[in-house]
Amino acid sequence: MRAEFLSLPTELICHILLLLTPRDLTRCTTTCKKIWDASQNSVYIQYTLELFAQGFTETATLDSISVSRKMGSLEKLASLWRSDFDAKIVFEEVVGPMRHDRFPKNQYVKCGLWWIWAQKNLFIRDCDGNIELSRTWRVDSLSSQHQPGILRTFSLTFEPLQDLVVAVLMPPCMVVVVTDAGQEHSIFQLEFRSASSLLPHPDSLCTSLECEHAFGEPGDYFVFLLGKPAICGDRVVVLYHVHSVCGQYLSVQVIDWRKGHAKSYRLSDPVEPKSSFHLVDEQTMVVIEKQGHLSLYTLQGPDGLPQHRVTYLLPNIAFHKDEPSFVIHATPSFYGTITRPDLIPCYIPSLESQIMVLEILSHPCTIILVIDMVMFSRQAIHAETPVEIPWSDWGPQYTCCFPHHTSHRVGVFGSKVAYALPQDRIPEPGERLEGFSDDHDHFYVHVWDFNKRVITRAKNASDCSSPPPLVHKPGPLDEACFIGRVMSNHPYTATVCRTPFMAHGFERLFLEQDRLVLSWASSPSSLSIQVVCPVDGTELTD
């Protein structure tokens, strides 16, 4: 059968190969020289292989472009972070006024738009300097806020692809007095606004939506939100912690913002108030508890019923006083119905090529854990009953661990990590670098790629005119950081931006497909943002 297939004309072989999945196509071309030779005659196959190698999915933005031009743009994208590079400023602006203590945690970047919510203002800036996309809104102009002292904007998020602003409004102190157990009580209110006008969003059936929760017993209950709302397509997810003298637990509101429908669910396991969460897509949510559990939930059906599928146990962190806290860095979602297709990138990372970076903050040891998100799409998420997986059964296979300092900022996009470090030298395996201090005038941005196919390509590269990125391994970690041994030996590629950046006042770092976005506290009441793109040194003089 194989001999008969390989004896077919090359053009027919190529037509048949295009029926295969990218993964199967890659396997065939790398294991059979005849198929490899045939594939060289088809730009369609070459384009499919290149997409798969870079871990991308093509979007509708490219529908009207020829395959040859697509291939050229894809190859150019691959070369951006290929070897040590320089940074070229494409946009910078000072934004304010706002309070300095709100800078670090309320900044975000998606689809080339940077935004921050501070001092009752929503600042949106286009990273290419398009003034039509940049705007500043006074958030207290929301209709519900004309009730002074009753409700205030407690949290706010912006979804560029939907032109959507979601605000969570609550009383200054959210206490619910329950006398009738089982009856639903209002705990907060959501508002759905258009980011381009701050008027009610035209695609939502309601401007305001009351979110209710049924308490099991009479008593006084305190409600605390966990982070900001997460948006993916038509779905908004809000996590909140409920506390009373009888105990505490975590609940989730799953909202269809277009239909104006919300439903609350209590999650199965007790969770601490400092828990973190990430909405992977419309059906998958990850919750990280401070005791070291990473729980995976699927949101089933139109109402988003949470089903606890898997609990991954994190390594036992050694700490002296306070328990570890966690910060999640991941690629924003590009899936679901899109209101602003002009903002969607030409290529988006496929889930199986993405990573999630978990900052584990503890004393004396702080680390970052790079997690391969392919583990969230495997068979385990379909378990009928919750499965608990010890670190030894998943950590060595799906993660990399690195020493870390809280002042070293992290940005994530796809399979890449942008990492702000105080030196232009790639750290030695297991090396722990000091944090930023007044002695540091500058810092450097390192870009690490954990895409296994990119790593294989770098190892086998033969093009001397374009040196490949160096392949490294994390190396051993300080044994004092963990209770028990933690192995982390997966390779990654590393490059460094040769352009130094000012360390004084540095706040945040974001990575997108073809750019870096950085921010500094330029004064006590303003923030400076700078957008740079990677270039070869010769391009800086153009």
VMD Tcl script that draws the C-alpha trace (Angstrom):
set ca {
  {0.00 0.00 0.00}
  {2.81 2.41 0.93}
  {4.71 1.61 -2.26}
  {1.58 2.21 -4.35}
  {1.00 5.58 -2.68}
  {4.59 6.72 -3.18}
  {4.44 5.74 -6.85}
  {1.66 8.25 -7.50}
  {2.45 11.50 -9.34}
  {3.90 14.21 -7.09}
  {0.94 16.55 -7.66}
  {-1.53 13.86 -6.57}
  {0.56 13.03 -3.49}
  {0.44 16.70 -2.49}
  {-3.35 16.83 -2.88}
  {-3.70 13.79 -0.62}
  {-1.26 15.18 1.95}
  {-3.35 18.34 2.29}
  {-6.17 16.18 3.68}
  {-4.03 15.37 6.74}
  {-3.97 17.30 10.00}
  {-0.91 19.56 10.43}
  {0.47 17.19 13.07}
  {0.11 14.11 10.82}
  {1.46 16.03 7.84}
  {4.53 17.01 9.84}
  {5.05 13.42 10.95}
  {4.86 12.15 7.37}
  {7.27 14.70 5.94}
  {9.85 14.10 8.66}
  {9.76 10.29 8.46}
  {9.61 9.69 4.70}
  {12.07 11.27 2.25}
  {9.77 10.68 -0.73}
  {6.94 12.60 0.95}
  {9.39 15.32 2.03}
  {10.58 15.72 -1.56}
  {7.00 15.88 -2.82}
  {6.05 18.49 -0.21}
  {8.76 20.84 -1.50}
  {6.68 21.28 -4.66}
  {3.64 22.66 -2.81}
  {3.61 26.11 -1.22}
  {0.33 25.11 0.49}
  {2.07 22.26 2.30}
  {5.06 24.42 3.18}
  {2.74 27.06 4.61}
  {0.82 24.47 6.67}
  {4.08 23.04 8.03}
  {5.36 26.50 8.93}
  {2.11 27.40 10.71}
  {2.32 24.20 12.74}
  {6.02 24.68 13.50}
  {5.42 28.15 14.92}
  {2.32 27.03 16.84}
  {-0.03 29.44 15.06}
  {-3.55 29.36 13.70}
  {-4.46 31.53 10.71}
  {-7.33 34.01 11.16}
  {-9.84 35.37 8.66}
  {-7.69 38.51 8.34}
  {-5.62 36.64 5.73}
  {-8.51 35.37 3.58}
  {-7.79 37.70 0.65}
  {-4.00 37.18 0.61}
  {-2.21 34.66 -1.60}
  {-0.46 31.69 -0.02}
  {2.93 32.95 -1.19}
  {2.41 36.28 0.60}
  {1.14 34.46 3.69}
  {4.29 32.34 3.67}
  {6.46 35.44 3.42}
  {4.73 37.14 6.35}
  {4.98 33.97 8.44}
  {8.70 33.58 7.76}
  {9.26 37.24 8.64}
  {7.41 36.71 11.90}
  {9.61 33.71 12.71}
  {12.76 35.78 12.20}
  {11.74 38.57 14.61}
  {12.95 36.83 17.77}
  {15.41 34.46 16.09}
  {18.67 35.86 17.47}
  {19.80 38.76 19.66}
  {18.02 41.88 18.46}
  {17.71 45.62 18.99}
  {14.57 47.54 19.91}
  {13.07 50.30 17.77}
  {10.57 52.66 19.38}
  {7.32 52.84 17.41}
  {5.16 54.69 19.93}
  {5.48 56.38 23.32}
  {3.21 58.54 25.44}
  {2.79 59.86 28.96}
  {-0.61 58.98 30.45}
  {-2.22 60.54 33.50}
  {-3.09 61.83 35.97}
  {-3.49 58.75 38.16}
  {-2.38 57.41 41.51}
  {1.02 55.73 41.61}
  {-0.15 52.84 43.79}
  {-2.55 51.70 41.04}
  {0.13 51.30 38.35}
  {1.44 47.74 38.62}
  {-1.62 45.52 38.83}
  {-4.17 47.27 36.64}
  {-2.33 47.44 33.30}
  {-3.17 45.14 30.39}
  {-2.39 44.71 26.69}
  {-4.36 42.88 24.01}
  {-4.58 43.21 20.21}
  {-2.26 46.20 20.18}
  {-4.26 48.15 22.77}
  {-2.84 49.04 26.18}
  {-5.24 49.98 28.94}
  {-5.36 50.83 32.62}
  {-8.17 51.57 35.03}
  {-7.09 54.13 37.63}
  {-8.52 57.12 39.51}
  {-12.01 56.42 38.10}
  {-10.62 56.74 34.58}
  {-10.25 54.13 31.86}
  {-7.21 54.98 29.73}
  {-6.96 53.14 26.37}
  {-3.98 53.69 24.06}
  {-3.31 52.16 20.66}
  {0.22 50.78 20.47}
  {0.60 52.09 16.91}
  {-0.43 55.61 17.90}
  {-3.85 55.54 16.20}
  {-5.71 58.38 17.91}
  {-9.07 56.98 16.71}
  {-8.52 53.91 18.90}
  {-7.04 55.79 21.86}
  {-9.39 57.34 24.38}
  {-9.91 58.24 28.03}
  {-13.22 57.63 29.79}
  {-14.45 58.85 33.14}
  {-15.83 55.60 34.58}
  {-18.13 57.27 37.10}
  {-20.27 58.37 34.15}
  {-21.90 54.92 34.28}
  {-25.63 55.29 34.91}
  {-25.69 53.13 38.04}
  {-23.14 55.35 39.70}
  {-25.62 58.17 40.02}
  {-26.48 56.52 43.34}
  {-23.68 57.98 45.49}
  {-22.71 55.87 48.46}
  {-24.77 52.89 47.29}
  {-22.70 51.37 44.48}
  {-19.19 51.95 43.26}
  {-17.10 50.41 40.49}
  {-15.20 47.68 42.28}
  {-13.60 46.08 39.24}
  {-13.46 46.74 35.52}
  {-12.16 44.98 32.44}
  {-11.91 45.78 28.73}
  {-12.22 43.33 25.82}
  {-10.94 44.97 22.60}
  {-12.25 42.33 20.18}
  {-15.78 42.81 21.50}
  {-15.45 46.61 21.96}
  {-16.69 45.73 25.44}
  {-16.21 47.24 28.88}
  {-17.52 45.19 31.81}
  {-17.79 46.94 35.17}
  {-18.58 45.26 38.48}
  {-20.50 47.54 40.86}
  {-20.83 46.78 44.57}
  {-21.52 48.65 47.79}
  {-18.36 49.91 49.58}
  {-18.78 47.05 52.08}
  {-20.53 43.99 50.68}
  {-22.34 42.40 53.62}
  {-25.43 40.27 53.03}
  {-27.76 39.64 55.96}
  {-29.58 36.38 55.27}
  {-32.75 35.50 57.15}
  {-34.31 33.23 54.53}
  {-31.86 30.48 53.59}
  {-32.02 29.35 49.98}
  {-33.46 32.57 48.59}
  {-31.26 34.44 46.12}
  {-29.78 37.79 47.16}
  {-28.16 40.42 44.95}
  {-24.39 40.55 45.56}
  {-23.14 42.77 42.74}
  {-24.19 44.35 39.48}
  {-22.57 44.17 36.04}
  {-22.66 46.87 33.38}
  {-21.91 46.18 29.70}
  {-20.65 49.20 27.77}
  {-19.17 49.92 24.37}
  {-15.52 50.90 24.76}
  {-15.74 53.26 21.79}
  {-18.54 55.36 23.33}
  {-19.18 54.08 26.89}
  {-22.82 53.86 25.87}
  {-24.76 50.63 26.48}
  {-23.25 47.90 24.30}
  {-25.52 47.40 21.25}
  {-25.03 43.60 21.27}
  {-26.18 43.13 24.86}
  {-29.86 42.67 25.71}
  {-29.37 44.62 28.92}
  {-27.15 47.45 30.10}
  {-27.16 46.33 33.75}
  {-27.40 42.82 35.14}
  {-28.01 41.85 38.76}
  {-25.92 38.88 39.87}
  {-27.52 36.88 42.66}
  {-26.35 34.20 45.07}
  {-28.32 31.77 47.26}
  {-26.87 31.34 50.77}
  {-27.36 28.01 52.50}
  {-27.97 29.22 56.07}
  {-29.18 32.37 57.84}
  {-26.43 34.73 59.00}
  {-24.14 37.56 57.94}
  {-22.01 36.96 54.85}
  {-19.09 38.96 53.43}
  {-18.46 38.80 49.67}
  {-15.02 39.52 48.14}
  {-14.20 39.50 44.43}
  {-11.13 37.61 43.19}
  {-9.42 39.70 40.55}
  {-11.22 41.21 37.58}
  {-13.90 39.61 35.40}
  {-12.59 37.30 32.69}
  {-14.10 37.51 29.20}
  {-14.00 34.96 26.39}
  {-16.45 35.31 23.53}
  {-20.01 35.60 24.89}
  {-18.97 34.42 28.34}
  {-17.95 36.49 31.36}
  {-16.69 34.73 34.49}
  {-16.50 36.39 37.92}
  {-15.01 34.55 40.91}
  {-15.85 35.64 44.43}
  {-15.14 34.46 47.95}
  {-17.94 34.09 50.50}
  {-17.04 34.27 54.20}
  {-19.14 33.87 57.34}
  {-18.73 32.62 60.91}
  {-19.82 29.20 59.64}
  {-17.03 28.93 57.07}
  {-15.81 30.15 53.70}
  {-15.99 28.99 50.11}
  {-15.44 30.09 46.54}
  {-18.24 30.68 44.05}
  {-18.37 31.67 40.41}
  {-20.86 33.68 38.37}
  {-21.05 32.51 34.75}
  {-22.60 35.22 32.57}
  {-23.74 35.39 28.96}
  {-23.28 39.12 28.43}
  {-25.11 39.18 25.10}
  {-28.25 37.45 26.42}
  {-28.10 39.15 29.83}
  {-28.13 35.87 31.74}
  {-26.16 35.04 34.92}
  {-26.01 31.97 37.13}
  {-24.01 31.34 40.30}
  {-22.29 28.11 41.28}
  {-20.36 27.05 44.33}
  {-17.07 25.40 43.45}
  {-16.51 21.96 44.87}
  {-13.38 22.50 46.94}
  {-12.80 25.06 49.72}
  {-10.59 27.83 48.38}
  {-8.70 30.61 50.11}
  {-9.38 34.33 49.47}
  {-5.95 34.75 47.82}
  {-6.69 32.22 45.07}
  {-6.03 33.16 41.43}
  {-7.79 32.04 38.26}
  {-7.40 32.07 34.50}
  {-10.11 31.53 31.87}
  {-8.40 29.39 29.21}
  {-11.36 29.50 26.83}
  {-15.17 29.57 27.03}
  {-15.23 26.02 28.42}
  {-12.07 25.77 30.55}
  {-11.02 27.55 33.75}
  {-7.95 27.10 35.96}
  {-8.05 28.02 39.67}
  {-4.85 28.15 41.73}
  {-5.23 27.87 45.49}
  {-2.62 29.14 47.89}
  {-2.12 25.70 49.45}
  {-0.53 24.62 46.16}
  {-3.39 23.14 44.14}
  {-4.01 23.90 40.47}
  {-7.62 22.90 39.78}
  {-9.05 22.55 36.29}
  {-12.78 23.12 35.70}
  {-14.81 22.76 32.54}
  {-17.86 25.01 32.12}
  {-20.58 22.80 30.68}
  {-23.71 23.66 28.72}
  {-25.27 27.04 27.97}
  {-25.32 27.97 31.68}
  {-21.63 27.11 32.17}
  {-22.04 24.52 34.93}
  {-18.53 24.09 36.44}
  {-17.27 20.50 36.51}
  {-14.14 19.89 38.57}
  {-12.00 17.62 36.40}
  {-8.42 17.57 37.65}
  {-6.34 18.90 40.54}
  {-2.63 19.18 39.79}
  {-0.53 19.34 42.94}
  {2.24 21.95 42.77}
  {5.65 21.23 44.31}
  {5.87 21.77 48.06}
  {7.32 25.25 48.50}
  {9.46 25.92 51.57}
  {8.40 29.17 53.27}
  {9.33 30.77 56.57}
  {6.31 32.88 57.41}
  {3.52 33.70 54.96}
  {2.22 31.03 52.63}
  {3.11 31.46 48.92}
  {1.01 33.69 46.69}
  {0.56 33.21 42.95}
  {0.45 35.48 39.91}
  {-0.70 34.05 36.56}
  {0.65 35.25 33.21}
  {-0.93 33.83 30.04}
  {-1.91 34.71 26.49}
  {-5.30 36.44 26.23}
  {-8.03 34.54 24.42}
  {-8.80 35.35 20.78}
  {-11.73 32.96 20.41}
  {-15.47 33.56 20.27}
  {-17.64 36.04 18.39}
  {-15.65 39.10 17.31}
  {-17.13 42.58 17.02}
  {-13.86 44.23 15.91}
  {-12.25 41.88 13.33}
  {-9.89 44.71 12.34}
  {-8.05 44.22 15.64}
  {-7.51 40.46 15.39}
  {-3.90 39.49 14.52}
  {-3.20 37.60 11.30}
  {-1.99 34.65 13.36}
  {-2.99 33.55 16.84}
  {-1.30 30.94 19.04}
  {-2.96 27.53 19.11}
  {-3.76 26.30 22.62}
  {-1.37 23.36 22.34}
  {1.54 25.74 21.66}
  {0.81 28.12 24.55}
  {2.40 28.34 27.96}
  {1.19 29.72 31.26}
  {3.73 31.29 33.61}
  {3.05 31.06 37.32}
  {4.95 33.39 39.62}
  {5.22 31.66 42.99}
  {6.05 34.37 45.51}
  {7.38 33.18 48.85}
  {10.19 33.81 51.29}
  {13.04 32.93 51.08}
  {12.63 31.54 47.55}
  {10.61 32.97 44.68}
  {10.34 31.04 41.42}
  {8.54 31.08 38.09}
  {6.91 27.93 36.82}
  {6.46 27.67 33.03}
  {3.56 25.30 32.29}
  {2.84 23.72 28.91}
  {-0.88 24.36 28.37}
  {-1.26 21.28 26.21}
  {-1.93 19.50 29.51}
  {-5.24 21.40 29.74}
  {-6.49 19.91 26.47}
  {-5.61 16.27 27.05}
  {-7.87 13.35 27.96}
  {-7.64 14.10 31.70}
  {-10.10 17.00 31.47}
  {-12.85 14.54 30.52}
  {-12.61 12.57 33.76}
  {-16.07 11.86 35.19}
  {-14.85 12.28 38.78}
  {-12.16 14.72 39.97}
  {-8.65 13.30 39.64}
  {-5.74 14.41 41.84}
  {-2.36 14.21 40.14}
  {0.83 14.51 42.24}
  {3.63 16.79 41.09}
  {5.90 13.88 40.20}
  {3.36 12.63 37.63}
  {2.97 15.88 35.71}
  {5.55 18.49 36.74}
  {8.68 17.00 35.15}
  {6.79 16.38 31.89}
  {4.98 19.70 31.45}
  {6.92 22.38 33.35}
  {10.17 24.30 33.66}
  {11.24 26.00 36.92}
  {13.48 29.06 37.23}
  {14.78 31.17 40.13}
  {12.99 34.51 40.20}
  {12.83 37.90 41.90}
  {9.62 39.90 42.29}
  {11.16 42.94 40.59}
  {11.86 40.97 37.38}
  {8.80 41.63 35.23}
  {7.24 38.91 33.05}
  {5.22 39.05 29.81}
  {3.75 36.05 27.95}
  {2.49 35.49 24.42}
  {1.99 32.07 22.85}
  {5.00 29.94 23.69}
  {7.26 32.90 24.50}
  {8.21 34.67 27.72}
  {9.59 38.21 27.80}
  {11.65 38.60 30.95}
  {13.12 41.86 32.30}
  {16.49 41.09 33.93}
  {19.33 43.29 35.22}
  {21.94 41.86 32.82}
  {22.39 41.37 29.07}
  {23.84 37.90 29.56}
  {21.62 34.84 29.46}
  {21.56 33.42 33.01}
  {23.49 30.25 33.69}
  {21.37 27.17 34.48}
  {19.92 27.57 37.97}
  {21.47 31.03 38.45}
  {19.50 33.33 40.76}
  {19.86 37.01 39.79}
  {19.55 39.88 42.23}
  {16.53 42.15 42.08}
  {16.47 45.64 40.62}
  {17.89 48.29 42.93}
  {19.05 51.90 42.85}
  {22.42 50.59 41.66}
  {20.89 49.43 38.38}
  {20.66 52.14 35.74}
  {19.34 49.81 33.05}
  {17.76 46.44 32.46}
  {17.51 44.12 29.45}
  {14.63 42.15 27.99}
  {15.21 38.44 27.40}
  {12.86 36.42 25.20}
  {12.59 32.69 25.87}
  {10.64 30.32 23.61}
  {9.33 26.97 24.87}
  {7.86 25.76 21.56}
  {9.30 22.27 21.12}
  {9.23 22.50 17.32}
  {11.11 25.82 17.37}
  {13.69 24.23 19.68}
  {14.16 21.29 17.31}
  {14.59 23.70 14.40}
  {17.18 25.72 16.34}
  {19.17 22.57 17.11}
  {19.20 21.55 13.44}
  {19.70 25.01 11.90}
  {22.30 25.21 9.14}
  {21.79 28.79 7.89}
  {24.93 30.64 9.01}
  {23.63 33.98 7.71}
  {20.88 33.98 10.32}
  {22.17 32.50 13.58}
  {19.51 30.57 15.49}
  {18.67 31.34 19.10}
  {20.68 29.47 21.70}
  {19.14 26.37 23.27}
  {19.31 26.21 27.08}
  {18.02 24.12 29.97}
  {16.81 25.50 33.33}
  {19.31 23.63 35.49}
  {19.04 22.66 39.17}
  {17.17 24.85 41.65}
  {18.16 25.65 45.21}
  {17.02 22.66 47.28}
  {16.14 25.05 50.11}
  {13.20 26.30 47.99}
  {11.32 23.00 48.02}
  {10.37 20.19 50.31}
  {11.66 17.31 48.23}
  {13.45 17.37 44.90}
  {12.11 19.26 41.89}
  {13.46 18.35 38.46}
  {13.14 20.77 35.54}
  {15.14 19.83 32.48}
  {13.18 20.84 29.36}
  {15.07 22.91 26.76}
  {14.10 26.39 25.61}
  {15.59 28.93 23.23}
  {16.88 32.26 24.56}
  {17.59 35.62 22.94}
  {18.40 39.04 24.42}
  {17.43 42.53 23.32}
  {20.71 44.44 23.03}
  {18.95 47.76 23.67}
  {19.09 48.72 27.38}
  {16.00 50.15 29.06}
  {15.91 52.58 31.98}
  {15.47 50.76 35.29}
  {14.27 53.72 37.37}
  {10.50 53.68 37.77}
  {10.05 50.54 35.65}
  {6.61 49.02 36.19}
  {5.34 46.50 33.63}
  {6.36 44.48 30.59}
  {4.04 42.99 27.96}
  {4.82 40.76 25.00}
  {2.76 40.56 21.83}
  {3.42 38.77 18.57}
  {5.68 41.43 17.07}
  {6.31 43.95 19.84}
  {7.11 44.70 23.46}
  {5.12 47.18 25.55}
  {6.83 48.67 28.60}
  {5.69 51.17 31.21}
  {7.39 53.40 33.78}
  {6.21 55.66 36.57}
  {7.41 58.91 35.04}
  {6.12 61.07 37.91}
  {4.02 60.60 41.05}
  {0.86 61.07 38.98}
  {1.66 59.87 35.45}
  {2.73 56.76 33.60}
  {4.99 56.55 30.57}
  {4.37 53.77 28.05}
  {6.75 52.77 25.27}
  {6.12 50.34 22.41}
  {9.14 48.80 20.69}
  {9.54 46.26 17.90}
  {12.49 43.90 17.40}
  {14.84 44.85 14.56}
  {18.28 44.04 13.29}
  {20.85 46.62 14.36}
  {21.19 47.97 10.81}
  {17.49 48.94 10.77}
  {17.92 51.43 13.62}
  {19.55 53.92 11.26}
  {16.82 53.68 8.61}
}
mol new
graphics top color blue
foreach p $ca { graphics top sphere $p radius 0.5 }
foreach p [lrange $ca 0 end-1] q [lrange $ca 1 end] { graphics top cylinder $p $q radius 0.2 }
display resetview
